[in-house]
C-alpha cells in the first residue's frame, strides 16, 4: 500500500510539473534544495544545545559580554537559541552550562566530570528521564561551583556519557539563591543576604538528597 501511495504521489507531482512545463533540471535542483533545508533543520533541532554553546563561546571571544556582575548579582543575557548559558567554574575548571529550571538536579557530561576531578559514586546508577528517553547516570559531588561572586560548595550532580557535551545547572543550584527571575530577556541571579560576605555558600539551606529517578528535560 505504501508503494502504491508513493507512486500515486509521484504521478500527481509529475502531472503538475508537466502542466507548468518545468524543466527536469529545475525540478531536480528544487528537490535537492528542499532536501538540504530539511536535513539542516533536523540537525539544528537535534543539536540546538551544542549550537547554543558555540554561539555563547564565540560571543566571549568577540568581546560581547553576555554575563555581567552587578555587586553580588549576576545577570545573564538570553542567547540566540533562546536559552541562558552561564560561565561556570567547577572546581576551578571553566565550563559553559545551560541553566534549566526544568532540571531537578545539576547534570554534567563525563568529559566535564573528568576535567574538573569530579568522582562518580560506585553505588547503583540513577535513571534520568530526558526528552530523548531514559538514560543511566552516576551520582557525584562538586566541591566548589562558582558563577562570578555566586558560590556553592559540595553540590550534588549526576554524570553520564549520554549527556554528550551538554552540562546543565538545575534546580538544586537555583534553589540555593535568594531569587532568580527573567527581565527583558536577562536572567538575574540574586544570592542570599550575607552569603558572599561569609565566603562560603550561595545559600544556607541544606541540599536535599537526589531521588533514584529525577526529571531532566531537553538533554
Residue pairs with C-beta under 8 A, 6 or more apart in sequence:
17 27
44 51
48 81
49 81
49 83
49 98
49 166
49 218
50 164
50 165
50 166
51 81
52 79
52 80
52 81
52 83
52 85
52 98
53 85
53 96
53 98
53 165
53 166
55 79
55 80
55 81
56 66
56 79
56 85
56 96
57 96
59 65
59 66
59 79
60 66
60 87
66 76
66 77
66 79
66 85
67 74
67 75
67 76
67 77
67 86
67 87
67 147
67 148
68 74
68 75
68 76
69 75
69 148
69 149
72 149
72 150
72 190
72 191
72 195
72 196
73 188
73 189
73 190
73 191
74 86
74 147
74 148
74 149
74 150
74 188
74 189
75 186
75 187
75 188
75 189
76 84
76 85
76 86
76 99
76 186
76 187
76 189
77 84
77 185
77 186
77 187
78 84
78 182
78 185
78 186
78 187
79 85
83 98
83 99
83 100
84 98
84 99
84 187
85 96
85 97
85 98
85 99
86 96
86 97
86 99
86 147
86 169
87 94
87 95
87 96
87 147
88 94
88 95
88 96
88 97
88 145
88 146
88 147
88 167
88 169
89 95
89 144
89 145
89 146
89 147
90 108
90 112
90 116
90 118
90 142
90 144
90 145
91 116
91 117
91 118
91 142
91 143
91 144
92 116
92 144
93 112
93 115
93 116
93 117
95 108
95 112
95 116
95 167
96 167
97 108
97 167
97 168
97 169
98 166
98 167
98 168
98 169
98 218
99 168
99 169
99 174
99 187
100 168
100 169
100 170
100 217
100 218
101 170
101 171
101 174
101 180
102 215
102 216
102 217
102 218
103 168
103 169
103 170
103 171
103 215
103 216
103 217
104 170
104 171
104 172
104 210
104 211
104 214
104 215
104 216
105 156
105 157
105 158
105 170
105 171
105 172
105 210
105 214
105 216
106 142
106 155
106 156
106 157
106 158
106 168
106 169
106 170
106 172
106 173
107 128
107 137
107 157
107 158
107 159
107 160
107 163
107 166
107 167
107 168
107 170
107 216
107 219
108 116
108 118
108 140
108 157
108 158
108 159
108 163
108 167
108 168
109 159
109 160
109 161
109 163
109 164
109 165
109 166
109 167
110 159
110 160
110 161
110 163
111 165
112 118
112 167
113 119
113 120
113 140
113 157
113 159
116 142
118 140
118 141
118 142
118 157
118 159
119 140
119 141
120 138
120 139
120 140
120 159
121 138
121 139
121 140
123 139
124 212
125 136
125 137
125 138
126 136
126 137
126 138
126 139
126 158
126 210
126 211
126 212
126 213
126 214
127 134
127 135
127 136
127 137
127 212
127 213
128 134
128 135
128 136
128 137
128 158
128 160
128 162
128 213
128 214
128 216
128 219
129 213
129 214
129 215
129 216
130 162
130 216
130 217
130 218
130 219
131 217
131 218
131 219
132 219
135 160
135 162
135 163
135 219
136 160
136 162
137 158
137 159
137 160
137 162
137 163
138 158
138 159
138 160
139 156
139 157
139 158
139 159
139 210
140 156
140 157
140 158
140 159
141 154
141 155
141 156
141 157
142 154
142 155
142 157
143 153
143 154
144 151
144 152
144 153
145 151
145 152
145 153
145 155
145 173
147 189
149 191
149 196
150 177
150 189
150 191
150 196
150 202
151 195
151 196
151 199
151 200
151 201
151 202
152 173
152 176
152 201
152 202
152 203
153 200
153 201
154 207
155 172
155 173
155 207
156 172
156 207
156 209
156 210
158 210
158 214
158 216
162 219
163 219
166 219
168 216
168 219
170 216
172 207
172 208
172 210
173 202
174 180
174 189
175 203
175 205
176 192
176 201
176 202
176 203
176 205
176 207
177 189
177 190
177 191
177 192
177 202
177 203
178 190
178 191
178 192
178 193
178 195
178 203
179 188
179 190
180 187
180 188
180 189
180 190
181 187
181 188
182 188
191 202
191 203
192 202
192 203
192 204
195 201
195 202
195 203
195 204
